[in-house]
Amino acid sequence: MPERKSNRKKNSFPSTTVIGSYPITLSEQVVDQYRAFPDESEDPVTSTIQLAVRDFVSAGIEYPSTGQTRESFIRLFLDPHYVEGVDYAGSEILVRNKIRRKFPIRLADVQKAKLLVPSYYGFKEPVTDPYTLARNCRIQGSVYSDLRELTFAIAREIVRPELESLEGQVDYLQLDAPYYSFEPFKDYIADVYREMLSEIKIPVVLHVCGDTFSVFKELAKLNVDVISLDFTFSDKLLDEVSRKSYEQEIGLGCVSTGSPVVESVKSISSLIERASSKIGSSKIRFIHPACGERNLPLDVAYQKNINLTLARNEVYLGSPQSARSVNLSESEYDPNGYFLIQVDPHSQQIVVSFNSYDNIPKLRVQSASGEKLIGAIIDSKLISDTEPGKRHLGYVGYEIGKAETALKLKVPYRQDKPLSLPGTY
């Protein structure tokens, strides 16, 4: 295996990541319309990438991806717009002539996504494995003699140049290969990977979803750095991985993507703990969902990613400490003054006053945006630079958040009181 190194410092515990797809997509009709008239509007997929990446980052996913919102992971890399020699016939993908990638497929989307990722996070982008792509094509005529020849051609003409175009943009490359878990493993796959990845300089992840108990020994022979698997089926795979000798690190798929039930933090933590015990924490590189999340409801996918992050932290960093109440006692008041927060439903404004203790306003500011109000308060420098002042800032942020919610939901706001939300008493 060639020496591949990431430029990013590795934590002493596994990082969180996603496999790729996310449940924010556009209809094929919208994408086709944009392609027909690309100069008339902004690429509509840009907004779906933004939504996916922001969800990943806010859920604590430390190595996000683009979310692969443009198309399915098969048609994305066999699109006649990007690949010469293929054609669509309804749901079928036909290989009519020798294939050739005309220009980069994922580069522009990766560059858009990276603009939204904090510098302290990494980035990992999936590319579909060549056998998986070949397996979903129908060869017309004698252009390629069989599946083996087509697999090598796709590896050379599509996947390898695609990986090479992305490796300067990402920290990890990923190959998605779902067919390896439920079809007899082909003896030529190792040669495909050896040739395809021989010049790649950054770490490569191989992701295989499904039950890989019987095929892990074959996956461990491939020229990759991380083997990313679904460990949610049973502990048989954990036992198999713990018994085998292999050079790669492991990606631990620990939340199901085939069920809309959100696993509890406790159940995910239990799986991570068993894996750490059997495989060894030092061998686990990533904690991630079992597969792509495209077919889940959006809020379910988001919460699964949050619970995955919480569980990782619980196992490796311990339980979080209990927080104090945000409401301040009089002894904790800011010596510079106090806040009065009010909502004017007629003008749709939140009005914030910072008053001295002789009730003279030092600052009066209004906005419908809680973020703008907090910015104005910080810029005013009226809150004292003391421990009570810092707690006071936390308190006012909490109250402004409540006020903004009340304004949007058209319910009364009372400072220092819980909101009366619809359906509650």
Secondary structure as UniProt FT lines:
FT   STRAND          15..17
FT   HELIX           28..36
FT   TURN            38..39
FT   HELIX           45..58
FT   TURN            59..60
FT   TURN            73..74
FT   HELIX           75..77
FT   TURN            80..82
FT   STRAND          83..89
FT   TURN            90..91
FT   STRAND          92..101
FT   HELIX           107..114
FT   TURN            115..116
FT   TURN            119..120
FT   STRAND          124..128
FT   HELIX           130..135
FT   STRAND          138..139
FT   TURN            141..142
FT   HELIX           147..154
FT   HELIX           155..159
FT   HELIX           160..166
FT   TURN            167..169
FT   STRAND          172..176
FT   HELIX           178..181
FT   TURN            187..188
FT   HELIX           189..196
FT   TURN            197..199
FT   STRAND          204..208
FT   TURN            213..215
FT   HELIX           216..219
FT   TURN            220..221
FT   STRAND          226..230
FT   HELIX           236..243
FT   STRAND          249..255
FT   HELIX           265..279
FT   HELIX           281..283
FT   STRAND          284..289
FT   TURN            294..295
FT   HELIX           298..317
FT   HELIX           330..332
FT   TURN            335..336
FT   STRAND          338..344
FT   TURN            345..348
FT   STRAND          349..355
FT   TURN            357..358
FT   STRAND          361..367
FT   HELIX           370..380
FT   HELIX           387..409
FT   TURN            415..416
FT   TURN            422..423
//
